[in-house]
Amino acid sequence: MNRIDELQKEITIGNELPKFSAGDTVAVSYKIKEGAKERIQQFQGVVIQRRGSGATETFTVRKMSGNVGVERIFPVCSPFIESLKVMKSGSVRRARIFYFRERTGKSARIREKRRFTTD
C-alpha cells in the first residue's frame, strides 16, 4: 500500500492551492480549451464537499445562476486550475453540506468564520 502512495506522490502535479473546506466561498479560475484557443473562466460559489485523497482528490463547488443551481466538480491536481482564491471562510458543522441544495433565500446563508487577531 505504501508503494502505491509513493508512486501517486511522484505522479501528481503539485498545485499549490490555499487551505479551504466545505462552506467556504471560492473563486476558481479554470482554463478552457476551445479548438486552438485557450481562455480562463471564473467559477465562484460555495464548496459543498471535498472528496478523496492524493491524486484522486476532488472538490464540488455550487453557485446559483439565475434561479438554477449549478454544481461543478474540480480535481485538486488538475493542470487546468489556474488559481483558487478563498473569498469567505464559512462556518459549517459538516464535511459535506448537501442540505445546502434545498435552501433558498435567507436560509441559504452560511455564517462566516470568526478570525481572531493578536493585536
Residue pairs with C-beta under 8 A, 6 or more apart in sequence:
5 54
8 54
8 55
9 54
11 55
12 54
12 55
12 77
13 77
13 79
15 76
15 77
15 78
15 79
15 81
17 76
17 81
17 84
18 84
18 85
18 86
19 86
20 26
20 47
20 59
20 84
20 86
20 89
21 47
21 50
21 95
22 47
22 48
22 49
22 50
22 90
22 92
22 94
22 95
22 96
22 97
23 46
23 47
23 89
23 90
23 91
23 92
23 97
23 110
24 46
24 47
24 86
24 87
24 88
24 89
24 90
25 44
25 45
25 46
25 47
25 86
25 87
25 88
25 90
25 110
26 44
26 45
26 46
26 47
26 61
26 84
26 85
26 86
26 87
27 42
27 43
27 44
27 84
27 85
27 87
28 42
28 43
28 44
28 61
28 74
28 81
28 83
28 84
29 40
29 41
29 42
29 81
29 82
29 83
29 84
29 85
30 40
30 41
30 42
30 43
30 74
30 80
30 81
30 82
31 38
31 39
31 40
31 80
31 81
31 82
32 38
32 39
32 40
32 41
32 80
40 82
43 61
43 63
43 72
44 63
44 87
45 61
45 62
45 63
45 64
45 70
45 72
46 61
46 62
46 63
46 90
46 97
46 100
46 110
47 59
47 60
47 61
48 60
48 61
48 62
48 71
48 96
48 97
48 98
48 100
48 101
49 59
49 60
49 95
49 96
49 97
49 98
50 57
50 58
50 59
50 95
51 57
51 58
51 59
51 60
51 96
52 58
55 77
56 75
57 75
57 76
57 77
58 73
58 74
58 75
58 76
59 73
59 74
59 76
60 71
60 72
60 73
60 74
61 71
61 72
61 74
62 69
62 70
62 71
62 100
62 101
63 69
63 70
64 70
69 101
74 81
88 110
88 112
89 112
89 113
89 115
90 110
90 111
90 112
90 113
91 110
91 111
91 112
91 113
91 114
92 110
100 108
100 110
